[in-house]
């Protein structure tokens, strides 16, 4: 998942604190890809780096000795048929569920229900994932992933060693609570980058990377692999700020810039999901990461809003032709118009 992570990270807001979950975003996009066909599926697979069934998402959702919760939920529009094969495909994802939502009659109620489920899975760390107006009467479905992970360090920092020390950030020099620990850990250097890896419970590894300049753009995938492969366990005197970061990002434009273009247009092919013409409307993502002397706690959620490309479901649209009208009889293939009529008195 390195290529996906680094490619998308480079497209996210370049200034200020930022946190997001590649696992959460990939899980939500995998649920979309499972119902995509043709060019739409090819674009999603290229971005993710593999077809959805080969992303090993279920394997990553099982960690021992750490607290973890994962949900992958489809909220389907009442009355809109979703393919049985699609529901079977997403059933293999961790925490999979399908709920019916009455987007046509009560979109605000559906939005609140989705947000409530996300809050429950993420231990209330992620709230209001979908803002008012994010779903409406044309919404066909919301595909959502929610993730919560809490793990302790294998070797904790001693809290009494934490003290205020200078940190030179975008806002200049300021004092921050700096945690300190000296011990053996995996460490590597390459091309001006330095990386220390902190092991946590559940087999989770927290990699701390320090680049050659303050721009903090991520290294390339090749360099990241080199750092990992060259890492050796040595004694490291690590000073790491205690921190909490949280972010909200909308991903539609970012994904379009990375080549996932047709999914958000009338050319979207999500026919493996439903026979009705649908497309992606928006993708919302929120994440929180809190790191202290004992370990870390993180949560993230991603919501993909799927909308009807045409008015094909819900209440019937009344079309009463009770005044003068026009008629064109045409051949779409050749664009020939066989008849054109104006009817003022039938």
N, C-alpha and C positions, 0 to 999 in steps of 0.2 A: 504493500500500500504506500510505499515511499514516494513513488512518482506522483500518484494522485495527491498525496498530502502536500508535497512541495510545490507542485504546479498550481494547486488551488490556493495555497498559503500566499504565494507571490501575488495573487490577484486580489487579496483582501486588503482592507484599508491599511495603508503603509505607516500611519502615524498613531502614536498612543498605544496603550495596552490593548492586547488582543488575545482572546482564547476562543478556540472552536474545537469541535470533535470530528476528526476525519472518519472515525468509526460510525458515528451517528449519521453524518451526511451520506457516507457510502451505503449504510444500511437502508436509508430512505430511498436513495437512487437505485439501489438493487431491487427494491420493491417496484419501482417504476419500470426498470429494465425488464423485469420478469413479465410484464405485460406489453412491452414494446416490440415492434416488428420493423423490418426494413431498415431504412436510414436512421430512424429514431433509435433503434436498438444498437446499431453500429456506433453511433455517436456516444451513447452512454457507456457501451463496453470499452470503447477507446479511452474515455476519460477515466473509468474505474480501473482499467488495466487488465480486466478479465471479465468473462460473463458472470452474471450474479451468482450462479450456482457454484462458482469456483473461488469465491472471495473468502471462504473459511470464516464467515461471520459467526456461525454457531460455535465453532471451536474457540473463538476469542471471547465468547460470553461465559465461559466456564473457568473460574479462577478459584483455587482453594485458599483458605485462610484470609480471604478478603471479602468485604461486603459489596455485592454487585447486584444490580437489577437492570434488566433490559426488556423493553417492550417494542414490538413492531406491529402496529395496529392500522387496519384499513377501516375508516368510517365511510360507509357506502350510502349513497343517496337512496332514500326509500323509493321503491318502484323501479330502480335502474338495475338491470341484470348484469352481474359480473360473471365472467366465464368460470366454470368449475375448474378448468385446468389452471387458471390464474390463482384461484383461491387455494388449490392444492400446492402450487409452487411457493406461495408465500407462507404456507403453513409450516414449512421447514425452518423458517427463521426463528430465532429465540424470542420467546414471549409473544408469539404470533396470536392475533385475534382479529375477528371481523365484527364490526358493530354497524347497525343501521342508524342513520342520522336523517332527520327530516329537514334537509337544507331548504327545500322548496317552501315549506310553511313556517319554519322556525329556525332560520340560519343563526340567529344570535344564541338560541338555546343550544344548538349543535356546537357552536364555538366554545361556549362555556363548558360543555361536557368534555370536549377535547382537551381544553386547558386543565380541567380538573384531573383528568387521567394522567396527564403529563406531570402535574404537580405531585400526584400520589407516587408515581414511579421514581421521581427525582428527589423525594423527601422534601418537597416544597422549595428546593433550590431554584427550580425553573418555574417561573410564574408568568402568566399572560403571554405565552408563546405566540398565540394568534391574537393580534390586536383587533378592536372593533372594526368591522367592515372587511376583515380578511376573507371571510366567506359570505356568500350571498345566495340568492335564490337560483342562480345558475350553477352553483357548485355541484359537481358530480361526485366528488370524493375528497377526502383528506387522508393522505398517507403519512403516518407519523412514526418516528423512532424516538424513544426516550431512553437515556442511559444514566445510571448512577454507579459510582465506584468510589469506595473508601478503603484505603489500605495503610497499614502502619509500616514505617521503615524497618528493615531488618536490624539496623543499628541506629537507634534514635539519637537525635541531637540532645544534649543536656541543656535544659532551659536556662540554667544559671550562667551558661556561657554566652547566651545571647545578649548583645549589648548594642547600643546605638553606634553606628559607624557611617562614614560618608558614602553616598551613592551618587554617581555622576550621570544623571539621566537627561531626558529631553528638556526638563524644566530647570536644569542646572544642578548644582551640588546641594544635597540635603541629607539629613540624618535619617537612617532607616534601621529597624531592628534586624541586626545581622546575626544569623545562626552560625555556629562554628562547630566543626567536628574534624578531628584528625584520625585517620584510619586507612586501611587498605581498601581500595575500590578500583574499578576499571577506569583507566585513564588513557587518553590518546591525544596526539597533536598532529596536524597536517595542514599545510597551506595557510598558516596563520590562525587556524581554528583549534580550539581546545575543547575536549569533551570529558566530563566525569559522569559516571553512571551510578546512581543510587538504587540498590535493590530494595524492593518492598515486598510485602506478603502477597501470596497468590502468584508468584512468578512474574510480577510486574516490575519493569525497569523504568526508572525516571532518568532520562538523559538531559544533562545540563550543558548547553553549548555556548561558548563565548567566541564571538567572531573577531576578525582583525580590525573592524571599524564599528562605529556606533550605529550604523544604519540597520543592523540586525536583520538584513535580508537572509533567507535561509541558504545553506550550502546546496550545491547540486546533488542529485542522487548518487553519483559516482563518488564524490568526496565523502558523503555521509557513510557510504559502505566502507570506504577506506578507513575512516575513523573507527568504525565498529570492528573491522577485521584486525586493525593494528592495536586495539586497546589491550593494555596489560594491567594486571593488578599490582598497584604500587601504593605506597603511603602518600596520602593526599591530605593537606591541611585545607579543608574546604570552608569557605565563608560564603553563605548563601542567604539572601534576604528572605525573611518571612514575608509571604505575600498572598494576596487574594485578588484575582482578576475576574471580570465578567464582561461578556460582550453579546451584542445582538447584531446579526448581519442578515441582509436579504441577498439571496444567492442567484436569482434569475439572470441578471446581467452578467455576473461573474461566470456562470456556466455557459452562457451564450458566447462569451469571449473565448472560452476554452473549447469551443466547437460543438457544444450541445445546443444547436440552434432550432432544429425543426420541432422539438418537443413543445416549444412555447408558441407555435404558430398553427395555422390551419392545416399545415402539412404533417402535423404530428400523427404518427401511426401507433396508437395504443390499442390496436384491435385484439391483442392477446389478453387485454384487461376486460374490455367490454365492446360489444358490437356498435354501440353508439359513438358518434364522433366526439372525441374529447381531446383536450390538450392541457398542458401544464399552465397554470396561471401565475403561481408564485411559489417560492421556497423560502421559508423563514427558519432561522437557526439561532439558538441561544445557548450559551455555555458559561459555566462557573468553575474555577479551580482555586482551591484554598490549600496552601502549603504551610505547615508549621513544624515544630520540633518533633512531633510524634508521627507524622506521615502526611497524607494528603487526602482531600475529599473533592470529588469533581462530579459535575452533572452536566448533561447536555440534552437538547431535544431539537429535532428537525421536523418540520411539517411541510409536506408538498401538497399544495392545493390544486386539484384537478377540476377543470371547468368544462361545461358543455360547449362544444364548438358551434352548435346550432341549438335552437330551441326544439329539443326532441323529447323531453321528458317533463313530468309534472303536469300541471293543469293545462287543459286544452286552450289554445289561443283562438279567440273568437275573431273571425274575419268575415264581416257582413258586407257584401257587395251591393250596396243599396243606393248608389249614385253613379253617374257616368264613369266608364272605365275603359281601359285599353287592353288589347290582347295581341300578343305576338306569337305566331306559330313558327318555330325555327328548327334548324338542324344544327345542334351544337358542334358536331364533328367538323363540318365545313363552314360553320357560322352563317349559313344561308338562312334568310328569313322568308318562310313560305307565305305567311300572311301577317298583316298588321291591321288591326281594327280598332276603331273607337266606337264604343257602344253608348249612345245617349238615351236610347229608348228601345229596350229589348222587346 
